[in-house]
């Protein structure tokens, strides 16, 4: 069968070129007679992949020498507890912005390890949005400020990051590598891989090396950032196949022209969808225009019955994964880096036809 247009929010579509290369090398990696999944993570073949991936991400994101890149296990959800465990000293308050479902989960985990100040709370607002700089109520001497750059469920994305004195910690799971940014502005960035990077189970972490030294001695070795910095993410057996796919994706991104080039494509894809929404009285976007996500385009139809019909008919035409998250309903089109522009055009055409006959 031919490949469909996969609008899933994650695990999400991967570049076809990456999948085909992994397929070619699956049973015999570079003449070794075995898969990279079967190799020692200490061997020369895997080590070359591991080091290339680290170098590629440093180049793509222009990561300064002050920051270390880590490949960790447990996805972004483990980071919800690992961040406060490592970065918050005894008696310190951690500031958090609640902008939606994923921010709320991070706040819940952080409260298990100490005091949390919700510096801004717009997580339940409709239309959805992100917090603005002027509304932040920050704690004096806060250990850090945590934010989520793109809420996949609500479709609200930070366009301008907060300017603060405390280290800025950001969950970038759903928009990492989708646009240019200044890594030096962040104390720590983390991202689950399954949206823009590769398969689920891996987390990319970029951390200021000075910040990593804050961890109390009570933090277990496996959950201590410094442990993985010292061992270049090879303290234990890493998710080798996942890192291999990350490496292939990083090569693909470089071939596309890097982050400035992929950002241009992402902006163009999102604009086509938002233009289609705004041009019709039939569809209504769920996020405030100034915070509309370029990764997860969320919108509603006049009724839930029509939304079910929309999802069903789209799936029959090879456009899958459009059903909104179960907590909010509606429609969600996730158009990450690897999602082809042709798929956006197909959806826009379907939207026009569906509205015309409804």
C-alpha positions in Angstrom: 0.0 0.0 0.0 1.1 3.6 -0.5 2.0 5.8 2.4 -0.7 8.0 3.9 -0.5 11.6 5.1 0.0 11.1 8.9 -1.3 14.0 10.9 -0.7 12.3 14.2 0.6 14.4 17.1 3.2 11.7 18.1 4.6 9.3 17.5 4.6 11.3 14.2 5.7 11.0 10.6 9.4 10.6 9.9 11.2 11.7 6.7 10.7 8.9 4.1 14.3 9.1 3.2 15.3 8.3 6.8 12.9 5.3 6.9 14.2 4.0 3.6 17.9 4.3 4.7 17.1 2.6 8.0 15.3 -0.2 6.0 18.4 -0.7 3.8 20.7 -1.0 6.8 18.4 -2.8 9.1 19.9 -6.3 8.9 23.4 -5.4 7.7 24.7 -2.1 9.0 27.6 -1.0 6.8 28.8 -4.5 6.0 29.0 -5.6 9.6 26.7 -8.5 9.1 24.3 -7.4 11.8 21.9 -4.7 12.7 22.9 -1.6 14.7 20.3 -2.8 17.2 22.5 -5.9 17.8 25.8 -4.1 18.3 27.6 -3.2 21.4 27.1 0.5 22.3 30.8 0.5 23.1 31.8 -0.6 19.6 33.2 1.5 16.8 30.1 1.4 14.5 27.7 2.7 17.1 30.2 5.1 18.6 30.5 6.8 15.2 26.7 7.2 15.0 26.5 8.5 18.5 29.2 11.1 18.0 27.9 12.2 14.7 24.5 12.8 16.1 25.9 14.9 18.9 28.0 17.0 16.5 25.0 17.4 14.1 22.7 18.7 16.8 25.4 21.0 18.1 25.8 22.4 14.5 22.0 22.6 13.7 21.1 24.3 17.0 24.4 26.3 17.2 24.8 24.9 20.8 27.6 26.9 22.6 30.4 25.1 24.4 28.9 26.2 27.7 26.1 23.7 27.1 26.1 19.9 26.8 23.9 17.7 24.6 22.5 14.5 26.1 20.5 11.5 24.8 18.5 10.2 27.7 15.8 7.6 28.2 12.3 8.0 29.5 11.1 10.6 27.0 10.1 14.1 28.1 7.9 12.8 31.0 10.9 11.7 33.0 12.3 15.2 32.7 9.2 16.5 34.6 10.8 15.0 37.7 14.5 15.1 36.7 14.5 18.9 36.3 13.4 19.8 39.9 15.5 17.0 41.3 18.6 18.4 39.8 18.1 22.1 39.6 16.2 23.1 42.8 18.3 23.6 45.9 17.0 23.1 49.4 14.3 25.7 50.2 14.3 27.2 46.7 11.1 27.9 44.8 10.7 26.8 41.2 8.6 29.1 38.9 6.3 27.4 36.3 4.1 28.8 33.6 0.9 26.8 33.2 -0.1 27.1 29.5 -1.9 23.8 29.0 -1.9 20.0 29.6 1.8 19.3 29.4 2.8 22.3 31.6 0.2 21.1 34.1 1.8 17.6 34.2 5.3 19.1 34.7 3.9 21.3 37.6 2.4 18.3 39.3 5.6 16.4 39.2 7.7 19.4 40.5 5.4 19.8 43.5 6.5 16.4 44.7 10.0 17.7 45.2 9.4 21.1 46.7 7.7 24.5 46.4 6.3 25.6 43.1 5.1 29.1 42.2 2.8 29.2 39.2 4.1 32.4 37.6 1.3 32.6 35.1 -1.8 30.4 34.5 -3.6 30.5 31.1 -3.8 26.7 30.8 -7.6 26.6 30.9 -8.4 29.7 28.8 -10.4 29.4 25.5 -9.2 30.5 23.0 -6.0 28.9 24.0 -2.8 30.9 24.3 0.6 31.2 25.9 1.6 33.5 28.8 2.8 37.1 28.1 5.9 38.6 29.6 4.0 41.3 31.4 1.8 38.9 33.3 4.6 36.8 34.9 4.6 36.9 38.7 8.2 35.6 39.4 9.7 34.5 42.7 12.7 36.3 44.0 15.7 33.9 43.8 13.8 31.2 41.9 15.8 28.2 41.0 14.4 28.4 37.4 11.4 29.3 35.3 9.8 26.4 33.4 7.7 26.8 30.3 6.4 24.6 27.5 7.2 26.1 24.1 4.4 24.4 22.2 1.3 22.9 23.8 0.4 20.0 21.3 -3.2 19.6 22.7 -4.3 23.2 22.5 -2.2 24.3 19.6 -0.6 27.3 21.3 3.1 28.1 20.8 5.5 30.6 22.4 6.6 33.0 19.7 8.9 35.1 22.0 10.5 33.5 25.1 10.4 35.2 28.5 13.3 37.4 29.5 14.2 36.6 33.1 17.1 36.5 35.6 16.6 32.9 36.7 17.6 30.0 34.3 15.0 29.3 31.7 14.0 25.7 31.4 11.9 24.7 28.4 10.0 21.6 27.3 10.4 21.8 23.5 9.1 18.3 22.8 6.8 19.3 19.9 8.8 22.1 18.2 12.4 21.4 18.7 14.5 21.9 15.5 11.5 23.5 13.8 12.9 27.0 14.0 16.0 29.0 14.9 16.7 29.9 18.5 19.4 31.2 20.8 20.4 28.2 23.0 22.4 30.5 25.3 19.1 32.0 26.5 18.2 28.7 28.1 19.6 26.9 31.2 18.0 23.6 30.0 16.0 22.5 27.0 14.4 19.0 26.8 12.4 17.3 24.1 10.8 13.9 23.6 12.0 12.5 20.3 8.7 11.2 18.8 7.5 14.4 17.1 10.4 16.1 15.3 13.4 13.9 16.1 12.8 10.2 15.8 11.2 7.3 17.6 9.7 7.4 21.1 11.7 6.6 24.2 14.6 9.0 23.7 14.8 12.5 25.2 17.2 15.2 23.8 18.5 17.4 26.7 20.6 20.5 26.3 21.9 21.8 29.6 24.2 24.5 30.8 27.1 22.6 32.3 27.3 25.0 35.3 23.7 24.4 36.0 24.2 20.6 36.0 26.5 20.9 39.0 23.7 22.1 41.2 22.3 18.6 41.8 22.1 17.5 45.4 24.1 14.4 46.4 20.8 12.6 47.1 19.9 12.5 43.4 20.5 8.9 42.1 23.3 8.5 39.6 21.0 7.6 36.7 18.9 10.7 37.2 21.8 13.1 37.6 22.6 15.2 34.6 26.3 15.4 35.5 26.5 11.6 35.3 25.5 11.6 31.7 27.7 14.7 30.9 30.8 12.9 32.2 30.0 9.8 30.2 28.7 11.5 27.0 25.3 9.8 27.4 27.0 6.4 27.6 26.8 5.8 31.3 24.5 2.8 30.7 23.3 1.2 27.5 21.6 4.0 25.5 18.6 3.4 23.2 20.9 2.7 20.3 18.4 2.3 17.5 16.6 5.5 18.6 19.9 7.5 18.6 20.7 6.0 15.2 17.3 7.3 13.8 18.1 10.7 15.5 21.4 10.7 13.6 19.7 10.1 10.3 17.1 12.8 11.0 19.9 15.3 11.8 21.5 14.5 8.5 18.2 15.0 6.7 17.8 18.4 8.4 21.2 19.5 7.3 20.4 18.4 3.7 17.2 20.5 3.8 19.4 23.6 4.6 19.2 23.6 8.4 16.8 25.3 10.8 16.4 28.6 8.9 15.3 26.6 5.8 13.0 24.2 7.7 11.5 27.2 9.6 10.5 28.8 6.3 8.8 25.6 5.2 7.0 25.2 8.5 5.7 28.7 8.4 4.4 28.3 4.8 2.7 25.0 5.7 1.0 26.4 8.8 -0.1 29.6 6.9 -1.9 27.6 4.2 -4.0 25.8 6.9 -4.7 28.9 8.9 -5.7 30.8 5.7 -8.2 28.0 4.9 -9.6 28.2 8.4 -9.9 32.0 8.4 -11.4 32.1 4.9 -14.5 30.1 6.0 -17.2 30.6 8.5 -17.5 26.8 8.8 -14.1 26.4 10.6 -12.9 28.2 13.7 -9.4 28.1 15.1 -9.0 27.3 18.8 -5.8 29.4 19.6 -5.5 33.1 19.7 -3.9 34.2 16.4 -0.8 35.6 18.0 0.0 32.2 19.6 -1.1 29.8 16.7 1.2 26.8 16.6 3.1 26.1 13.5 3.3 22.4 14.5 -0.2 21.6 15.7 -3.1 23.4 13.9 -6.2 23.0 16.0 -9.7 24.0 14.9 -13.4 23.1 15.4 -16.4 22.5 13.1 -20.0 23.6 13.9 -20.8 20.3 15.7 -19.1 17.2 17.1 -21.1 15.1 14.6 -19.6 17.0 11.7 -16.2 16.6 13.3 -16.6 12.9 13.4 -17.7 12.8 9.8 -14.7 15.0 8.9 -12.2 12.7 10.5 -13.8 9.6 9.0 -14.0 11.0 5.4 -10.4 12.4 5.6 -9.1 9.0 6.8 -10.8 7.3 3.8 -8.9 9.6 1.6 -5.5 8.8 3.2 -5.3 11.6 5.8 -5.1 10.0 9.2 -4.6 11.2 12.8 -6.8 14.4 12.5 -9.0 13.7 15.5 -8.3 16.2 18.3 -7.0 15.1 21.7 -9.7 13.2 23.7 -9.6 15.9 26.4 -10.6 18.8 24.1 -12.1 17.2 21.0 -12.1 19.1 17.7 -9.6 18.6 14.9 -5.8 18.7 15.1 -3.5 18.6 12.2 0.1 18.0 13.3 2.5 19.2 10.6 6.0 18.7 12.1 9.2 19.1 10.1 8.9 15.8 8.2 5.3 16.3 7.3 5.1 16.9 3.5 3.7 20.2 2.1 1.6 18.1 -0.3 -0.3 16.7 2.7 -1.2 20.2 3.8 -2.4 21.0 0.3 -4.5 17.8 0.3 -6.1 18.7 3.6 -6.9 22.3 2.5 -8.6 21.0 -0.6 -10.6 18.5 1.4 -11.6 21.2 3.9 -13.0 23.3 1.1 -14.9 20.4 -0.4 -16.3 19.2 3.0 -17.5 22.7 4.0 -19.2 23.2 0.6 -21.3 20.0 0.9 -22.0 20.1 4.7 
